[in-house]
Amino acid sequence: MGPKKKKHSVALRERVVLLHSQGRSYRQIGAEASVSYTTVRAIIHKYKETGTTVNKCRPGRLKVLTTRERPRIITLARKEPATSAATIAEVVQVTSDKTVNVQTIRNGLNEADMHRHSPRKKPYISEINPQKRLQLVKDYISKPMEFWNTLIFSGESKFSVIGFYSRKKDWRKPNTHLDIKHMHPTVKHGEGGI
């Protein structure tokens, strides 16, 4: 398939056909209309085949989402990664009065290189925890080796996921799995632990 051709206006095409019907040559018409004679020949050839100078309708269905709505769904998924495609479809329906299929939303996000993934789990650390941990390290850094030999360490602890995120997924681009908004925190609890 060749490069995309420039579309000429319907008025220019009608003028070319009118000049051709008056008996002028392709080169004379091209000089008068400021287009090449091959363009004139193509316009006249198309007019003889179809009987009109208007473009045919393009094959296939028109896109449901406009060029303004596509970035909007990407922005919604970027702001709230855990939002489902059905929720985004509802937002599009409310804002633009269009009924959009959920798969259309998914296809638009996939074209923007945003895919559905399970979020990474990481231990929840509040704002105070790093300060407390740093203070603990400062307190115990100067302790002798005999002190550390008397301690018994245990590695068992239970974790639960905050909320019900075990089955949720979020929209994200490749290599963004360690962003804080794409992670869901876990919390330790001592229920039955040793």
C-alpha positions in Angstrom: 0.0 0.0 0.0 1.4 3.4 -1.0 1.7 6.5 1.0 -1.5 8.3 2.0 -2.6 10.7 -0.7 -3.7 14.3 -0.1 -7.5 14.8 -0.3 -8.6 17.5 -2.7 -11.8 19.5 -2.0 -15.0 18.6 -3.8 -15.1 22.1 -5.3 -11.7 21.6 -6.9 -12.8 18.2 -8.3 -16.0 19.6 -9.7 -14.0 22.4 -11.4 -11.6 19.8 -12.9 -14.6 17.8 -14.3 -16.2 21.0 -15.7 -13.0 22.0 -17.5 -12.6 18.5 -18.9 -16.2 18.6 -20.2 -15.3 21.8 -22.0 -12.6 19.9 -24.0 -9.4 21.0 -22.3 -6.4 18.7 -21.9 -5.1 17.3 -18.6 -2.1 19.6 -18.7 -4.2 22.8 -19.3 -6.5 21.9 -16.5 -3.6 21.1 -14.2 -2.0 24.5 -14.9 -5.3 26.4 -14.3 -6.2 24.5 -11.1 -2.6 24.4 -9.8 -2.4 20.6 -9.5 -0.4 18.1 -11.5 -1.8 16.5 -14.7 -1.7 13.1 -13.1 -4.0 14.3 -10.3 -6.3 15.7 -13.0 -6.3 12.3 -14.7 -7.0 10.5 -11.5 -9.9 12.8 -10.7 -11.5 12.4 -14.1 -10.9 8.6 -14.1 -12.7 8.4 -10.7 -15.5 10.6 -12.0 -16.0 8.3 -15.0 -16.1 5.2 -12.8 -18.4 6.4 -10.0 -20.3 9.3 -11.7 -19.6 11.6 -8.7 -16.8 13.7 -7.3 -17.7 13.0 -3.6 -15.6 10.5 -1.7 -17.1 7.1 -0.9 -17.9 6.2 2.7 -15.0 4.5 4.4 -15.4 0.8 5.1 -15.9 -0.5 8.6 -17.6 1.0 11.7 -16.7 4.4 13.0 -14.9 4.6 16.3 -17.2 5.1 19.3 -14.8 7.1 21.3 -13.6 10.5 20.0 -10.1 11.8 20.1 -11.0 13.8 23.3 -12.6 10.8 25.1 -9.7 8.4 24.6 -7.2 10.4 26.7 -9.9 10.9 29.3 -10.3 7.2 29.9 -6.5 6.9 30.1 -6.4 9.7 32.7 -9.2 8.0 34.7 -7.3 4.7 34.8 -4.0 6.5 35.7 -5.5 8.4 38.6 -7.4 5.4 40.0 -5.5 2.3 38.9 -7.9 -0.1 40.7 -10.9 1.3 38.7 -12.7 -1.4 36.7 -13.4 -1.0 33.0 -17.1 -1.1 33.8 -16.8 1.9 36.1 -14.9 3.9 33.4 -17.6 2.9 30.9 -20.3 4.3 33.3 -18.3 7.6 33.7 -18.1 7.9 29.9 -21.8 7.3 29.6 -22.6 10.0 32.1 -20.3 12.6 30.7 -20.8 12.1 27.0 -24.3 10.4 26.8 -22.8 7.4 24.8 -23.2 3.8 25.6 -19.8 2.3 25.4 -19.0 -1.4 25.7 -16.6 -2.5 28.4 -14.4 -4.2 25.9 -14.0 -0.9 24.0 -12.6 0.7 27.2 -10.2 -2.2 27.6 -9.1 -2.0 24.0 -8.5 1.8 24.4 -6.4 1.3 27.5 -4.5 -1.6 26.0 -3.6 0.6 22.9 -2.2 3.1 25.4 0.0 0.3 26.8 -2.0 0.0 30.1 -2.8 -3.5 31.1 -4.6 -5.2 34.0 -2.2 -6.7 36.6 -2.5 -7.9 40.2 -0.9 -5.3 42.5 2.3 -6.1 44.4 1.9 -6.6 48.1 4.2 -4.7 50.5 4.3 -4.3 54.2 2.4 -1.2 55.3 4.8 1.5 56.7 3.2 4.6 58.2 4.9 7.9 58.5 6.0 7.2 62.1 7.4 3.8 61.5 10.6 4.8 59.7 11.4 7.3 62.5 10.9 4.6 65.2 13.0 2.1 63.3 15.8 4.6 62.9 15.7 5.4 66.6 15.8 1.6 67.4 18.9 1.1 65.2 20.6 4.1 66.9 19.9 2.7 70.3 21.1 -0.8 69.6 24.1 -0.1 67.3 26.6 0.2 70.1 25.5 -3.0 72.0 28.3 -5.6 72.4 28.2 -9.1 70.7 27.4 -10.8 74.0 24.1 -8.9 74.0 23.1 -10.2 70.6 24.1 -13.8 71.5 21.5 -13.8 74.3 18.6 -12.8 72.0 16.2 -15.4 70.5 14.9 -14.3 67.0 11.7 -15.6 65.6 10.8 -15.2 61.9 7.1 -16.1 62.1 4.4 -13.5 61.7 1.1 -13.4 60.0 0.1 -10.9 57.4 -3.3 -9.9 56.2 -4.1 -7.7 53.2 -5.8 -4.4 54.1 -9.3 -4.5 52.6 -10.2 -7.1 50.0 -7.4 -6.6 47.5 -6.5 -10.2 47.1 -8.6 -10.5 43.9 -8.4 -6.9 42.6 -6.3 -5.8 39.7 -5.1 -2.4 38.5 -4.2 -0.6 35.3 -0.6 0.1 34.8 2.1 0.6 32.2 5.1 -1.7 31.9 7.8 -1.3 34.6 5.6 0.7 37.0 4.9 -2.2 39.3 7.0 -0.7 42.1 5.2 2.7 42.1 3.5 3.3 45.4 0.0 3.6 43.8 0.4 0.2 42.2 1.1 -1.6 45.5 -1.3 -2.7 48.2 -0.2 -2.7 51.8 -0.2 -5.6 54.1 -0.5 -5.5 58.0 1.0 -7.9 60.6 -1.3 -9.3 63.2 -0.5 -11.7 66.0 -3.5 -14.0 65.8 -2.3 -17.4 66.7 1.4 -16.7 65.7 4.3 -18.1 67.7 
